[in-house]
Amino acid sequence: MTDTIELNYKIKDSGYKLQFLADQLNINRATLYNKIYNRSEFYAKEIQLLSDLLDLTSEERESIFFNNKVDN
């Protein structure tokens, strides 16, 4: 499950807006929101692209996207 709190922190820290990130992922903003809040899952290609856009380390990527705790 996605670590919602940490992902939101990284998004805010990046300065990117959700709409920009959604456009880069070729999904709508509501879909991205649902993925961030664990209502649906990210695809591997979306995780890779977000990791690149947010400049995540491999450890951060693992912690955010492959975390067992849920932060709704």
MODELLER restraints for C-alpha pairs under 7 A, 6 or more apart:
rsr = mdl.restraints
at = mdl.atoms
rsr.add(forms.Gaussian(group=physical.xy_distance, feature=features.Distance(at['CA:1:A'], at['CA:38:A']), mean=6.60, stdev=0.5))
rsr.add(forms.Gaussian(group=physical.xy_distance, feature=features.Distance(at['CA:1:A'], at['CA:65:A']), mean=6.22, stdev=0.5))
rsr.add(forms.Gaussian(group=physical.xy_distance, feature=features.Distance(at['CA:1:A'], at['CA:66:A']), mean=5.84, stdev=0.5))
rsr.add(forms.Gaussian(group=physical.xy_distance, feature=features.Distance(at['CA:1:A'], at['CA:67:A']), mean=5.32, stdev=0.5))
rsr.add(forms.Gaussian(group=physical.xy_distance, feature=features.Distance(at['CA:1:A'], at['CA:68:A']), mean=5.56, stdev=0.5))
rsr.add(forms.Gaussian(group=physical.xy_distance, feature=features.Distance(at['CA:1:A'], at['CA:69:A']), mean=6.63, stdev=0.5))
rsr.add(forms.Gaussian(group=physical.xy_distance, feature=features.Distance(at['CA:1:A'], at['CA:70:A']), mean=6.14, stdev=0.5))
rsr.add(forms.Gaussian(group=physical.xy_distance, feature=features.Distance(at['CA:2:A'], at['CA:36:A']), mean=6.63, stdev=0.5))
rsr.add(forms.Gaussian(group=physical.xy_distance, feature=features.Distance(at['CA:2:A'], at['CA:38:A']), mean=6.31, stdev=0.5))
rsr.add(forms.Gaussian(group=physical.xy_distance, feature=features.Distance(at['CA:2:A'], at['CA:64:A']), mean=5.51, stdev=0.5))
rsr.add(forms.Gaussian(group=physical.xy_distance, feature=features.Distance(at['CA:2:A'], at['CA:65:A']), mean=4.53, stdev=0.5))
rsr.add(forms.Gaussian(group=physical.xy_distance, feature=features.Distance(at['CA:2:A'], at['CA:66:A']), mean=6.37, stdev=0.5))
rsr.add(forms.Gaussian(group=physical.xy_distance, feature=features.Distance(at['CA:2:A'], at['CA:67:A']), mean=6.00, stdev=0.5))
rsr.add(forms.Gaussian(group=physical.xy_distance, feature=features.Distance(at['CA:2:A'], at['CA:70:A']), mean=6.85, stdev=0.5))
rsr.add(forms.Gaussian(group=physical.xy_distance, feature=features.Distance(at['CA:3:A'], at['CA:64:A']), mean=4.75, stdev=0.5))
rsr.add(forms.Gaussian(group=physical.xy_distance, feature=features.Distance(at['CA:3:A'], at['CA:65:A']), mean=6.43, stdev=0.5))
rsr.add(forms.Gaussian(group=physical.xy_distance, feature=features.Distance(at['CA:3:A'], at['CA:67:A']), mean=6.16, stdev=0.5))
rsr.add(forms.Gaussian(group=physical.xy_distance, feature=features.Distance(at['CA:3:A'], at['CA:69:A']), mean=6.97, stdev=0.5))
rsr.add(forms.Gaussian(group=physical.xy_distance, feature=features.Distance(at['CA:3:A'], at['CA:70:A']), mean=6.30, stdev=0.5))
rsr.add(forms.Gaussian(group=physical.xy_distance, feature=features.Distance(at['CA:3:A'], at['CA:71:A']), mean=6.11, stdev=0.5))
rsr.add(forms.Gaussian(group=physical.xy_distance, feature=features.Distance(at['CA:4:A'], at['CA:36:A']), mean=5.78, stdev=0.5))
rsr.add(forms.Gaussian(group=physical.xy_distance, feature=features.Distance(at['CA:4:A'], at['CA:37:A']), mean=5.90, stdev=0.5))
rsr.add(forms.Gaussian(group=physical.xy_distance, feature=features.Distance(at['CA:4:A'], at['CA:71:A']), mean=5.53, stdev=0.5))
rsr.add(forms.Gaussian(group=physical.xy_distance, feature=features.Distance(at['CA:4:A'], at['CA:72:A']), mean=6.93, stdev=0.5))
rsr.add(forms.Gaussian(group=physical.xy_distance, feature=features.Distance(at['CA:5:A'], at['CA:71:A']), mean=6.53, stdev=0.5))
rsr.add(forms.Gaussian(group=physical.xy_distance, feature=features.Distance(at['CA:6:A'], at['CA:64:A']), mean=6.39, stdev=0.5))
rsr.add(forms.Gaussian(group=physical.xy_distance, feature=features.Distance(at['CA:7:A'], at['CA:64:A']), mean=6.23, stdev=0.5))
rsr.add(forms.Gaussian(group=physical.xy_distance, feature=features.Distance(at['CA:10:A'], at['CA:54:A']), mean=6.72, stdev=0.5))
rsr.add(forms.Gaussian(group=physical.xy_distance, feature=features.Distance(at['CA:11:A'], at['CA:54:A']), mean=6.79, stdev=0.5))
rsr.add(forms.Gaussian(group=physical.xy_distance, feature=features.Distance(at['CA:14:A'], at['CA:54:A']), mean=6.09, stdev=0.5))
rsr.add(forms.Gaussian(group=physical.xy_distance, feature=features.Distance(at['CA:18:A'], at['CA:29:A']), mean=6.38, stdev=0.5))
rsr.add(forms.Gaussian(group=physical.xy_distance, feature=features.Distance(at['CA:19:A'], at['CA:29:A']), mean=5.45, stdev=0.5))
rsr.add(forms.Gaussian(group=physical.xy_distance, feature=features.Distance(at['CA:22:A'], at['CA:28:A']), mean=5.59, stdev=0.5))
rsr.add(forms.Gaussian(group=physical.xy_distance, feature=features.Distance(at['CA:22:A'], at['CA:29:A']), mean=5.31, stdev=0.5))
rsr.add(forms.Gaussian(group=physical.xy_distance, feature=features.Distance(at['CA:22:A'], at['CA:32:A']), mean=5.98, stdev=0.5))
rsr.add(forms.Gaussian(group=physical.xy_distance, feature=features.Distance(at['CA:25:A'], at['CA:46:A']), mean=6.22, stdev=0.5))
rsr.add(forms.Gaussian(group=physical.xy_distance, feature=features.Distance(at['CA:34:A'], at['CA:40:A']), mean=5.81, stdev=0.5))
rsr.add(forms.Gaussian(group=physical.xy_distance, feature=features.Distance(at['CA:35:A'], at['CA:41:A']), mean=5.37, stdev=0.5))
rsr.add(forms.Gaussian(group=physical.xy_distance, feature=features.Distance(at['CA:35:A'], at['CA:42:A']), mean=5.97, stdev=0.5))
rsr.add(forms.Gaussian(group=physical.xy_distance, feature=features.Distance(at['CA:37:A'], at['CA:72:A']), mean=6.12, stdev=0.5))
rsr.add(forms.Gaussian(group=physical.xy_distance, feature=features.Distance(at['CA:51:A'], at['CA:61:A']), mean=6.42, stdev=0.5))
